Amino acid sequence: MSPGDILKIANVGDAQVAPNGKWIVYTVSTVDGNQSLSRLWLARLGADLDARSNLQPVTLLLASDWSASNPRWSPDSSKIAFLSDHNAQRGVWVVNLDNRLPRFVAEVQNTNFFITYAGEPLAWAPDSRSVAYISATEEDTSSTQDDPRVIDRIQYKSRTSFSDRRRTHVWIAAIDKPEPRQLTSGYFYDHAITFSPAGDEIAFLSNHEADPDANNNSDIFAVDLHGQMRQITATRGCEYDPAWSPDGKWIAYMATKRDVTTIDSVAEDAHVWVINAAGGTGRELTAKLDRRVRDPQWSPQGNAILFLAANAGQTVLYSVNPNGDAAVPMFADYFFPQPPVQPYEIPEPHRGQLQVGSFSTFVGRNRTVYFALTLADSDSPSEVWLGRVAAGTGNDTLRRLTVHNDATIQNWTVSAPQQIKSRSFDGTEIEGWLIKPAGWREDRKYPLILGIHGGPHGMSLPVFNPTFQVYAAHGYAVLYFNPRGSTGYGQKFSDGTLNEWGGGDYKDLMTGVDEALRKYPWIDPNRMGVTGGSYGGFMTNWIITQTPRFKAAVAVASVSNLISFYSTSLYQDLIHAEFGGFPWDNYDLLWQWSPLKYVRQAQTPTMFIHGEQDNDVHITQAEEMYTALKRRGVESVLVRYPREGHGLREPKHRVDALERTLGWFDRFLK
């Protein structure tokens, strides 16, 4: 693989199976020039869902000039609603499978305000005659002055600019005679909708704190078709992703419980909960699982809640019944060498096996539940798969349906990640993976790149990683870990970075590198580089101020000064949540864990890559570190990308950054 090859990969996602089980619609994002387009594809399923030969060729649902997202089936399986900006009409569209002619239903106004866990933007009414959706309105008209721009709120920044004055609300529109009606209003951001099976209410999330900017606390509300609203939850923690049960009696959701929940990189693992749709007290269903969950959905029969869980470097599909009995992994034979023996026992996963991205379900004959999933593995990006769970048989099966990337990948040499484990300073087991360089030979020495994930509460996966494969193709071994702070290893492990960014996780990474050098003598300890983005960029800055063992570094969207980061990031509550207070409360603690404090010790040549409009981690963080290194005579360069935020979006910038990263490492490691 060369850097330009990363643009050839088709990103397959959001697989949605029709309620009648005849079709699967999904998205495929590809690069066209210097932009990314998301197209809708259809896979037709044959009458015999277990016959491999019965799958018809996949086809584009819309003409190739359409870019669309969030396809959702009508309950009668005859239509698909989706979001698109086409021919200057931005909003909800509906296409009927009979004629494939899209019809515009309702305009959608967006907000640039950062809404954490935005959730479902579309929901069909049970009668398939109308669609509820989220759209913004101009709620705050008190000041439209931009010169000078007067700031009077805490979260005045969006991810790449200043927050607009729009607030999102719940709307509804009939399909055949669209007359959109706004159901909610106020000084709030309503989002994440789900229609009641009776068709009389729409549940959604909203933060109704006195100052929502200062206190992230989303609760579940419901609004009827006349605009009458009621509150369902009222907790100190945050609720996310509500999903109404098929019988209308319950709402499943995920939630946290701590008083302070940041809008980004939450340390606390969210769990699955259920609450009576009429209100009351919720019940936590997955506390014993001790894993972070997402995307709770009811099974079609309503007898279980399905969800995804991060588990030791894998994303696995689980099921739990509403009584809170033991959560069990689905398709266990494909993800684990053996299913759990005891309730909530987490078996050892197959490393490098499948990773679930999205899923949806329907019921076939003989109570057999079928799943449409997007799955990736260590050798290939995500594709659409069909899964089957036959009731009472234990005979779960998975088979792949699409091949969007096969023709591309067969031209590349892919190096599969190999698991590596190490014991850290306190005996904690740390898991990681090593990718060998292409053409590896035992009698040669190779340079190594240590890659560090973001978060800090992210999780690295032994899955196909285009950037790492490019490194390997250019002669580098690639090493990456899940140090403490990572998700997928339980709440205590996730809390491992609280009050000490760069403490135990730095030691985890260094002991992991030591173990790799011990286990793989073909790695050259004198030719090692380090890189990471976001929190991985913070750790890159931290590492170069703590040790000279790395001979080159590339810090992407990196944090260098926790004190100034607090006031320049749109994540105004992240420092509060991670360090238990604000800079005026614990200045010394924040400065203690700021890489800039130790910049006198840095010797490593470092490249800084940053988007000029990044408000997640403001570019001043890179400027502070770059200027300090430059002043001290350490070789360094700052690469600024116009129009970019936190993570590069423009294809030409993505390729350019990868080429520059390789060039930097080549210069100092080869």
N, C-alpha and C positions, 0 to 999 in steps of 0.2 A: 504494500500500500504506500502511496505517496500522499502528501498533504491534501492535494486536490481530490483524492478519492473519497474523502469523507463526505463530499457533496453528492456522491452517487448513491448513497444509501437511502432507501425508502423507509420512512418511519411509519409503521403500521400501528394503529391504535383504535380505541373506542369501539370494540366489536359489540354490536347490538343485534340480538336474534329476534325475529318476529314472533309475536305471541303464538302464532299457528305453527311455528317451526319450519316454515318453508324457505325463509331467506335470512341471511345475515348481512347487515350493512355495516361498513367500517370506514375509517379514514386512512388515507395514504398521503403523507406529506413528502413532497419532493422539492428540489431546488430548480427554479426556472430563471435563468439569468442571475440577477443579484437579489432575488426574492424567493421565499418559500411559499408554495401553494399546497393547500389541503384539499384533496378530492375525495368524493364519496364513491365507494365501490360496493358491488353486490355479489354475494356468493349464494347461488341457488342450491338448496339442499334437496336431495331426491326423496322419494317416498320411503325407501329403506335407508334410514340414517346410519345404519351400521355397515352399509356396503360401500367400500372405498371407491368403487367405480361409478357410484351414483351421483357424485358431485359434478355439476355442470361447470364449464369455464367461468371464472369470475369476469364481471363486466363493469364498466363505468356506469354509475347511475345517472350522472348528468354529463353534459358536453364538457370537453376538456378545458374550456375557458372558465369554468366555474371553480371557485374556491369556497369551500363550505366546512362547517364543523358542527358538532353536537347533534348528529342524526338520532332521532327518536321515533320509534314506531307508534302508530295509533293502536289503541287496544284491539281494533278489529283487523289489524295487520294489512290494511289496504293502502295506507299512506305513511309517509315519512315527513316529519317536521325537522327543519334544520335552520341553522343560522348562516347567513351569507351576506356579503356586500357585493351586489352584482348590478351592473348598469345603474349605478348611483342610487340603488335602493338597498339600504342596509337594514336587515331585520330578520323576521321570521318568515320562512318560505315553507310551502308544503308541496310535495310531489306525490302524485297518485301512480301506483305501479302499473295501472292499466295503460296510461298514455305517456308517462315519463315527462310530462310538461309541468315545470315548476310554476307555482302561483305565489305571488307576494301577498302575505297576510297582514303583517303589522310592522311598523317601523320600530327599531330598537335604538335608543340612544345609550351610548356607553359613558361610563365615568372613568377617568384615569386614576381615581383614588384606589389605593391598595386595599383590597378586601381579602383578608386571610380566609382560606377554605371557602372560596366563593360558591362551590357546590353546583347543583343542577340549575341551568338557566331556563330550561323548558320542561313542561309537564302537560301531558294530554289529559283532558277530561275523560272519564270512563266511557262516555257515549261516543267518543271519537269525533265530536262535532266542534270542539273548541280547544284552544291551547292557552295555558297560562305561561307567562314568561316574565323575565326581569328586564326592566328598562329604566333609564334614569330621567329625572326631571330637574329643572333649574329651581332648587328649593330656596337658595340663599341669593336674593337679588339686592341685598342691602348695599353692596359695593361692587361695582364693575370696573373700578379704577385700576389700571395696571401701570400707571406712571405718575407718581410712585406706586409701587405695589404694597399695600398695607396688610400685614400679617397679624391675625388675631386668634389663631388656633395652633395646637401643638402639632398635629399631623398635617402640616401645610404642604408637604412634598408628596408627589407621586413617585413612581419608580424612576422616571426620567425627566420630570419637569415639576411644576407646581400643581398641587391638587386643584381640580376645577371645583365649581360650586354645585355640581350635580349630585343628587342622592338617588339611589336605586330603589325601585318599588315593584310591587307585584301588579301585573296587568293580565287581562284576559281578552281574547278575541275569538269570535266564531270563525270557522273555516270558510263556509260557503258565503257568508255575508259579513265580512270583517268590519266591525265597528269597535275598535279597541277601547277598553274601559280600565281605568286605573282603580285598583282596589285598596291600596295602602298609600299613605302619605306621611309627611312629617320630616323631622330633622334626623333621619336615620338612613342606614344602608340595609335594605331588606334583600335577601338572597337565599339561594339553596332551597328550591321549592319542591313540594311533593303533593299530588292531588289525592284527596280522600277517595276511597272506593265508592262511596255514595255520591260523589260528585258535588257535594255541598260546601266543602271547605278546601283551602289550600294551606298547608303548613309551610313555614319558612323560618329562616334565622334572622335575628336582628339584635343589635346592641342598644338597649334603652337606658344605659347609665346616664347620670346627670351630665357627665363629660365623657362621651365614648372615646374621644381621642386619648384620654388619660387612663382609661380603665377598659381593657379588652375583656368583655364579658358578653358573649353572644348567648341568647336564649332562644327557645323554640316558641313561635307564635302560630296562630291560625287565623285566617280571614275567610269569611263566607263570601258568596257571590254578590252580596249587597254592600260589602265593605265593612261589615262589623267584625272587629278583631278581638281576640282573646289571647292571653298568655298561658302557655302550657308548662314551661319550666321557669324556675326562678332560683337559680343556684349561684354560688360564688365562682364556680368554675365556668368553662366554656362548653357549649353544646355545638356539635357539627353534624352535617349530613343527615338530616331527618329522613326517614323512609316509612311510609304508612303501610301497615300490614294489610294483606288482601281482604280480611274480614272487617277492616275499619276500626278494630278495637284498640290497637296498639300502634305506637310509633317507636321504631328502633332508631338509634342514633349513636354517635360516639361522643365522648366527653372527657374533660379533665376536671380535677377537683381542687387544685391549688388556688390560692387567692390571687396570685399574680401569674397571668399567662401571657407571654409575649406574642406579638402578632407574627413573629417569625422565629424559626429554630427553637421550638418548644422543647424543654428538657423532659417534661412529664409525658409519659406514654399515655395516649388516649386509649380508652377501652370501649367495648360495646355495652350500651345500655338499652333499656326498654322502659317505656312509660305508658300508662293508660292514656288513650287519646283524649279523654275528658280532662286530664290533668292529674295532679297528685305528686307522688314521690317516685322518682325513677329507681330502677334496679340495675346494678352493675352485674354484667353477665360473664366477663372474661378477666376478672381480677387475678384469678389463679394462673391464667395463661402467662401473665407477666411478659407480654409482648405488645408492641405498638401496632394499632390496627388502623385501617381506613376502609372506605367504601362499603359500609354495611348495606345489605340488600336482603329483602325477604325472599325465601324460596317461593316458587309459584303456589305451592299448597299452603303456605303460611305456617308451616310447622317448624321452621328453622330460620335463623338469620345467618346469612353467608357474609363473609368479610375477608379482606386481605390482611395478613399480618407479616411484619418484618421479623424474620427468624434466622439469626446467625448467617447473614450473608445471602439469604434467600427471601423472596416474597412469595408467600404460600397462601392458597385459598383454604379457609377454615369454615366450619359450620358449628353453630351452637343453638340449642333450642331455647325458647323464651323462658323456660324455667331456670336456666343457668346451669344445666348439667354440663359435663365435660365438653369443652370445645375440641373438635377432632379435625385433623387435616383432611382435605379432599384429595383424591388421586394420590394417596400416600405412596403407592408403589412407584410412582414416577418421581416423587420428590424425596423419598426417604427409603433407605434399604429395608426398613420394616416399620409397620405402623406402631403408634404408641401402645404400650402395655398397660400403663396406669393412666387414669384421668389427668390431663394437663402435663403429662410427661412429654417432653420435646425430644423426639428422636434425632439422631445425627443425620443431617441432610446428605444427599448426593451432591458433592461439590461439582460445580460446573454444569449442573442440570438445569431444568426449566425455571424461569422466573415469570410470574404472572403480572401482566400490566393492567388488564381490564377484563371484566366478565359480565355476562348476562345469561338468563336461563329461560327455559320453557319446559313444559311437561309433555312427554310423548305417550305412546301406548304403554300399558301395564305399569303405570306410575313411574316410568323411567324419566329421570330428569336429565336434560341435555344442557350443556354449557357452550356458549360461544366465548372464547378466550383469546386474548393476545398473549403470546408466550415468546420469550427469548431464551437463548442459551449461550454457552461460552463460545460457540462457533458461528453463530448467526444472529442478526437482529430480530426484532419481533415480527411474528407472522400470526395469522388467524388459525386457531385450532378448534376442533369440535370435541367436547368431552361428554361422556355418558356415565351416569350413576344409576344402576339398576337397583331398585328398592329390594333390600333383604338379601342380595346376592353377594355383595362385596366385590363385584366384578366391575371395577371402574376402568374406563378406557379413555385414551386420548389419541387423536390423530390430527395431523396437520392438513389444513385446507388450502393455504395460499403459498405462493413461491415468488413473492415480489422481489426478493433479494438474491435468489439462488444464482441467476445468470451472472450477476455482478461479482458475488463472493467467490465463485469458482475460479476466477482469475487471480485470486490473491492467496498468499500463504498465510494462514491464520494460526497463531500460536495460542494454544489453550492455557488458561491459568492453572497453576498447580498450587494446591493448598499448602500453607506453611503455618505452623503454630509456634508460639514462643511463650516463655514465662517471664512476666515483667518483674520489676523490682520488689513487688509485694506478693509475688506468687500468682497474680491474676493471669489467666490464660488469655492470650491475644491471638486473634485469627487474622491471617492475611493470605495473599496469593502472589505468586511469581510467574511472570510471563518470560519465557526464554526468547533470546533474539533469534530472528530468522536465520536458518542455516547454522544453528548452534553446533559447535564441536567441543568435545570434552577437553581437547588439548590446547584450547585457546582461552585467553583472558578477555573478558567483556566489561564495558562500562555499564553502570547501573543508574536508573532514574527511579527515585522514590516519589510516588504520587500520593497526595493526601487529599481526602475528600472534604467537602464543605460541611457547614452546619453551625456549630460542631456536632449537632445531633442528626447527622446523615448516616448513610450506610453504604459501604462499598459492596459490590456484587461480583461474583466470578462469572460475569456475563460479557458478551461481545462489546468491547469498548474501542471505537474507531481510533481515537487518539492514541491509546496504548498500543494498538496494533501498528500504527504508523511508527511509533518509537521502536517497536520490536523489528519492524521491517528495515529500519536504518541501523540495526546492529546493537540496540540497547536491550539489556534486561530491564524489566519493569517490575517494581515491587510496590505493593500497596496493602494497607492494613485497615482494620476496624479498631482503632484505639479506644480507650474508655471515653465516654461521651457519645459514642456511636449508638444508634438504635439497633434493635434486633437481639439484644443480649440481656434484656431485663432492665427494670427501673433503676436499680442500684448502679449498674454499669452506665446507663445513660446520664445519671447524675454525677458521673465521675469528673466532669470538668467544672462543676459549679464552684465559684469562688477561686478558680485557679486555671484559667486558660493557659495552656503551655506547661502545666504541672505534671500530673500523672500521665496525660496523653503523650507528652514529649518523651517521657521515659519509656512508655510503651513502644513508641516508634523506634527509639534508639536500640532497645533490646531486641526488637524485631529485626532491625538491620544487622545487629550482631549475630543473631541466629541464622540469618540468610548467608552471611559471610562464612559462618562455621559450616553450614550444611552444603553450600555450593562454592567450593574453592575456585571455580572458574570465574567468579565475580571479582573484578579488580577493586580492592578497597581504596586505591588511590585515584580512582576515576568514577566518583559518584556525584550525581546531581540530585536536586530536590525541586519539586514544583507542586503547586496546588492553587485552587481558586477559592475565593471568599474566605471561609474559615481555614481552608487549606492554604490560602495565601497568608493568613495570619500566622499559621504554623510554619510556613516557609520563612517568614520574617523572623519568627522566634528562633528557629533552628540556626539560622546564620549568625544570630547574636549569642548563641549558647555553645557552638562547637565549630571548629574549622574543618571538620572531616569532609564536608561537601565542597567540591571544587567549582561548582556553578549552581545557580539558583534562578528560577523564574517564578515570581510572585504575581498571581493574577487576581485582580479585584481584591487586594489585600488590605487588612487592618494592621495599623502600626501603633496607634495611640488610643487606648480605651477611653481616655478622658475626652478628647476631641471627637472621637467616634460617637459617643453618646449624643452629642448635640448636633451632629451633622447628618446622621443617618435617619431615614424615615422610620426605622425601627427604634422609636424613642423609648420603648420599654424593654428592650433586650438586655441592656446593662442592668437595669433594675431587677429583672427576673433572674439573671445569671449570677449577679453579685450581691443581691439582697439590699440594694440601695442605690443612691445617686452619687455622682462625683463629690458633692458637698458633704455627703455622709461618710464616704470611704475613699477619699482621694488617694491615700497612700496605697491601699489595696489595688486600685485600678492602675496606678502608675507602676506598682510592683510587677504586674502581669502585662505590661506594654513593651513590645519589642524595642521601641524607640529608646527606652531607658538604658538599654544595654548596647546601643549602637557602636560604642567605642570598641567593643569586642569583635565586631563583624569584620571578616576578611574575605568573604566569599563574593566573587563577581556575580552581580544580580541584575536581572532584567525585570522591570515592572511593566505589566500589561494592564491597562485600565480603560474603561469606557468613560468618555468625558461627561456623560449625563447620568452616571451611576449615582443614584441616591440611596441605594441599599448600603453600599460602602462608598462614601464620597471620594472623589479622586484626590482630595487633599490628603487622604491617608497614605496613598502612594507617594504623593509629593513630599510629605514629611520624611518618609523613609529614604526616598531617592536623594533628596537634598542633603540629608545627614551623611549618607554614604559618600556622595560626591565631595562634600566638604572634607571628609576624612581621607579622601584619596583612594577609596575602594572603587574598582571599576564597576560602573553601573550605567544603565540606560532606562529611560522612561518612554514607553510607547503608548500614546494616547489615541483612542479611536473615537472620532466624531460620531455623533448620533447614537452612540451605544450606551446601554445601561449596564445592569449587573449580569454579565454573560453576553457574549457577542452574538448578534442576530444576523447581521448581513453576511451572506456567504463569502464575499471577498475578504471580509475582515477575519472570519473564522480560519480561512486558509492562510491568510497572511500571518496571523498570530502563531499558527502551528509551524509555518516555515521559519519564522523568526526564532521560535523556541528551539527547534532542531538546530538552527544555525548557531545559537548561543551555546547549546550543549556541545555541539561538534567542536566549536572553537576551544573550549576549555577541557573537554573530556576525551577528545580524540587527538 
